[in-house]
Amino acid sequence: MTELAVVVERTKSVCPVCLRSVDARIVRVGGEYFMRKQCAEHGKFSAVVWRTTTINSEQLTINNYVGSDDFTTDTIDNYMMAATCCALVEVTSRCNLCCPVCFAESGEIARAEPSVDELYGIFKRLCDDGNTFIQLSGGEPTVRDDLPEIIAAARRAGAETVQLNSNGLRLAREPDYAKTLHDAGLSFVFMQFDGTRGDIYERLRGRDLFADKLAAIGNCGAAKLGVTLVPTVVPDVNLDNVGEIVNFALSRSPDVRGVHFQPVSYFGRYPSPPRDRDRVTLPEILRAVELQTNGRVRITDFAPSSCDHPRCGFHGDFVVLPRGQLLKITPKYDPDACCAPDAHIKNRKFVSRRWTRGDEEKTADNADFSTLDNFAKRAASHGFTITAMAFQDAYTLDIARLRRCSLHVADASGRVKPFCAQYLTRV
């Protein structure tokens, strides 16, 4: 018997072929939610955006689709935009890998790269506008030999936090490079890390990079430079490895500050139009983490994003205790938190504090962590986050989510736009 499709939300999206604005519906069929839309020229499109899970009986916000009561008439060219939490700046289009799932379609051939002085101008405009959390991206930023000067320029412009997006290859192969970046003012590394098996990297990155990832983490740890692991999660490739990724990351605390899952999205470079079986949604990742860690980490440890739309991400906050036990400290979800005028500032400070590696004040393994002083020391030295961000592509773009995005990309003039709007591409 075919299950009935129930419309739960109306919104605006784009045609995946021509990128013109189109009306869209979110439709529930059983436990799955789909975006369905139609372009007058290119026809109908459907893509799964959410798959619920019955791993527990609690009606968790993160475990269920959170809709909107208001139909928006915004379009991709005209919409209200949230304040910036993190401003991404592309410093190069070059890369030392050629990954099949690259959102930026980066490679060895470079477009003209901005000079350090030009980048300083971008950083200064961002910081003057209050956007002091800067993420250096590309391409692969470490292919630029002047990356330390770029980091120093961001600090000189007023950046409070400078984050590096990197595949980790140079960090692995040049043992002193992490210290050089740390001394220049780098806050932490957001490192591509797709799994704990070589075959995962062979499928997603073209060759086995696991030994490089281990070396990069070790070199960053020696330099007191925090690392957050960033797996791109792809069905039938590494969804079965997410629990092992979490366990591995926890075993490397405090060098590793957390894991940031990114369900695969189809923009940039991908081999063919995606099917629903090629997608994984946030509840499925949560379910996999709970099952594959044997309950060490549970769905109930998480809350939806408090800075972006609740369907865009989740976060769980923990303290790693001496024998590997986890203490959950995730704040209770407040649906109104994102509407506060300073929500983006609070979020960026929280992220920076949790992902930056400090000089730890040692506490004995048998210390009494029920005391405020010992707990505060341990939380500062061994804080750990598990987060996710579900990027939208041309098949799944929902304007209601887009206008609450706080991850923005800066152009050459320092103006910003949401990440998912920046990287929308045609089939």
N, C-alpha and C positions, 0 to 999 in steps of 0.2 A: 504494500500500500504506500503510495507516494505521500509524503508529508506536505502539508500546506505551507506556503510561503506567507509570512506575516510581515507587513511593513512596520518597522519600529522607529524609523527616523527618515526625514527628508533633508537633503543638503545640496550642495553644489560640488561639482568635480570638474574634470577635464576629459576630453576625448583622448585616448592614448595615442592616436595617430596624428591628429592635427593640433592638439592641445587647446582647442577652443573650449570655452566654458559650457558645461551641460548640467542639466538637472540630474540628481542622483538620489537613489533610495538605499537605505540599509534594510535588508530583508533577512528575517530569521527563518531558517528551515531546520527544525529540530534543534540541535545544539550548535549549529553553525550559523554564522552571520556573513552575509555577502553584500558587497557594494554592486549595485546594478544601475546601469545608465545606458543612454542611447544617443548617438550622434546622427544628425540628419543625413550626413554624407557617408559616414563610415560604419553605421550600424550599431548593434547592441554589444555590450561588454559586461562581464560579471567576474568578480574576484573575491575570494574568501578573505575576510579581514579579522575574524575572531572565531575560535573554536573553544567552547566551554569545556570544563573538565569536572568530573564527579568524584575527584579523589577524596573529598571530605564533604560533610553535610552542611557545613556553615555557608551561609549566603554572603560570601565575601565580595566586596566591591571589585577587587582585583580579579575575582573568579567569574565575574559576570559582565556582560556588555553594558557599559554606561552610556546612555543616550543623552540627547539634548532635547529640551521641550520647544526650543525656538527654531523655526525654519529661517535660515539665513539667506539673504539675497546677494551676499558678497560673491565676487568672482575672483579668479586667479589674478586678475589685473587690478582689483580694487577691493581691499579688505582691511579691516582693523588688525593691527599687529601688536602682539604683546611686547613688553620691555625685554631687553636683551640680558640674558644671564651670561652666555658665553659667545664671544665673537670670533669666528674662524677666519683666518687670513691665509690664503694660498701663497706660499713663497716660491713654489716651483711647480711645473707640470712634469718634470723628469722623475723617473723612478727606476730603481734597480731590480724591480720585478715586473711581470706582465700578467697580473692576476685576471682570470676569467670573470671575476665578480667585482671588478674595480668600478666604484661609482664615478670616479673622475676620468676614466679612460686614459690613465697616465701611461707613459712609456719612456723610451730612451730619447726620443726626439722632443726637444723642448720648445715651447713658445718663449717669447721674450720674457726674461725674468726681471722683476722689479729689483732695483738696487737697494742697498741697505738704507740709503738716504730716503728713497721713495717709500720704503716700508716704514721708516720712522715717521714719515708724514701721515701714513695710514694709521699707525698706532697712536699718534698724537691726537688725531681727530677722534678716534674711538675713545680714548681716555678722557679727552676734554668733554665728550658727551656722556661720561660716566660709565663707559663700557671698559672696565679695567681687568676683566678676565679674558685673556687672549689665548687662542688655540692656534698653533702653527701647524699648517697642513700642506698638502700638495695633491698629487705627486708625493714623493718621499723627501721630506725636508733635509735629511742628513746627507743627501747628495750634494748639497751646497757646502763648500768648504768654509764659507763665511757664516755658517749658522750661529756660532758663538756671538759674532758681532750683531746678528739679527736679534738674538735673545737679549743682549745687552741694550740694543736700541729700544726694544719693547719696554724694558724696565726704565730706561731713561725717559721714555714718553709718559710714564706714570702707571704702567701695568702693575697691578698687585699680584696677579697670578699669571704665569706663562706655562702653558701646557704644550707638549710636543706629541703630535700623532706620528708614529713611526712603525715600520715593520721590524725594527730592531737589528737589522743585519750589520750596520756599521757599529752599533753599540756592542754587538757580540764580537766583532773581529778586531776592534781597536780597544784594548782593555782600559786605556786612560781617557777615552773619549767621553764617557759618562761624567767623569769628574770635571772635564773641561766645560761641558754644558752646565753642570751644576754650579760651577764657579762663575759662569757667565750670568747666572740668574734664573736658570730653568727650575720650575717648581716640581714637575713630575712628568712621567712618560705614560702616554696612552698607547699601549703596545699591541699590535695585531698578534693574536694568539688563538688559533682556531682549534686547538686540541692537544692531546697528549700522545697522539700516534702519528707516525710518519705518513701513512697513507692519506690522512686528512689533508695534510699540506700538499701532497702530490696532486690531489684532485682540485683543491681550491687555489693553490699558489704555483703549481707547476713543478715543484720539487720538495723533497723532505727538508723542512727547516727546523725541526724540533730541537736539534742540538744547538742551533743558533739562538733559539728562544731561551734555552737554559743558560747559555753563556751571557746573553744580554741581561737577563735578570740578575745573574751573579755579579756582573760588572756594575750594574746600577746599584745593587745592594752595597757593594764595597764603597761606592761614592756617596752613600746615604741619599740616593735619588729614588723616590718612590715610583713604583710601577703599578699601573692598573691594566689587567689583561682584558683584551677586547676580542672575543670570538664572534665571527660572522657565522650564524647558525643556519645550516642548510639541511633540509630533510634528506635522509638516506646517505648523509655524509658525516655529520657530527652531532646530530641531535641525541644520539645514543652515548655521547661522550661528555655531556654537559655536567653531569655529576662528578665525573673524574676531574674535569677542569676545576670545579669548585674545591674539591678535596686537595688537588695539587696546589692551588693558590693559597689555601689555608695553611698548608704545610710550609709555605714560603713566607709567611708573615714573620716579621714586619716589612721585609723587602717588598712583598706584593701587598698592595693596599686594598685590592678588591678585584672584582670581575664585572665587566660591563658587556652584557650580551646584546648583540645586534641581529635580530632576525633578518635573513637575507631579503633585500629589496631589489627591484629590477629597474635600475637606472644606470646610466653609464654603459659599461661593457658587460653584456651577457649574451649567450649563444643563440637564444630563440625566445619568442614570447612565452611568458610563464604560464603554467597550468596551476590549478589549485593544489595539486599534490606537490608542487615545487615550493610551496609557502609553509611557513611555520608561524604560529601566532603566540602572543605573550602567555596565555594560560597554558599552552602546551609546553613552553619552556619551564614554567613554574612546576608543572606536574612532573616533568622529567627530572628537575633538580631534586624534588622531594623523594621520588622513587629511587633515583640512582645514588643518592647519598644515604639511603636507608633511613630517612627521617632526620638525619643530622641537621638538615635545613628543611623547613616546612613552608608550605604555602601561607600559613598563618603568620609567618615571620615577616611578611611583605605588605606594603601599602602601595597604592597607585602613586604616580608622580604628583608632587605637590606644586610643581612649577610649570608644568606643561599640561596638556589635556590628559585625563586619566586613562585614555586608551593609547597614549603614546609611550608609556613606560611604567616601570615599577622600581621600587627600591627597598632594600632591607639593610639595616644597620646593626653591626655586631661588634663585640669585643672578643678577641681570641685569648682564652685563658691558657695557663702554662702547659697543661696536658692535652691541649687541642679542643677543650670544651668551648662551646660558643655561648655567649651571653647576648641575647637579643635586646637591642635598645631602639628599635624602629619606632619613631613617633606615630601616634595614632593619626590616621588620615583625616584631614580637615578639608572638605570640598571647597570651602571659601578661602583657603589660604592663598591660592593663586591670584585672588582678586585684590589682595592687599597691595598698597602702592610700593612697598619695599620688598615684596616677595622675591623678586629676582636677585636682590642684593643679599638677602638672607641665604638664598639657595647657593649662590656662588661662593659665599664665605664658608658655608657648611661643606661644600664639595672640596674647596681648596684645603680646608683644615683636615678633612678625612683622607685625602689622597696625597698630601705632602708628607714626606718622611722627615721626622725631626730627630734631634739628638735625644734618644730615649733615656729616661731616668729608670734605672734598673730596679725591679722589685723581685724579691725572692719567689721562687716557684711555689713555696708553701705560704706565701703572704696571705693575710686576711683581706680578701678583696671586698668584704662587706664594709670596710672602712672607706670613708669618702676620699681620703688622701691616696690610698693605694689604688682604689678604683679609678680615680682621675688620671693617675700616672699610667695605668694599664690601658685605659681608653685612648689616651694620647699616643702611646707607643704602638699598640696593637689593635687600633681600630680597623675595621674591615667592612667593606660594603659590597653588596651584590645588587646590581642595577641592570636595567635594560632600556633600550630606546628602539621603538619600531618605526623606522623611517617609512615614509609614504612615497610610492612611485606613481606614474601616470595612470595606472590601473586602479589604485586604491586611494588617491588623494581626496581628502575630505576637508573642505574649507573650514568647517567648524573646528577641526583639529589644527589646521594650519595657522589660524589666527591666534591660537594660544601657544604657539611654538616660541621657545626662548633661546634655542640654538640658532644663531644667525651667522650668515656669511657676509663678510665685508668686501665691497668692491674697491677699485683704485682710488675712489674719492672718500672712502671711509663710511659710505652709506651701507646699511645692512638690510638683508632680506632673509626670510626663513630658509633653513637648509634644504628642506624638501622642495621649496619653490625654485631654489637656485639650480638644483640638479635634475629637474624634470627633463626627460629626453624622449624623443619620438622612438617608435619601434624600429 
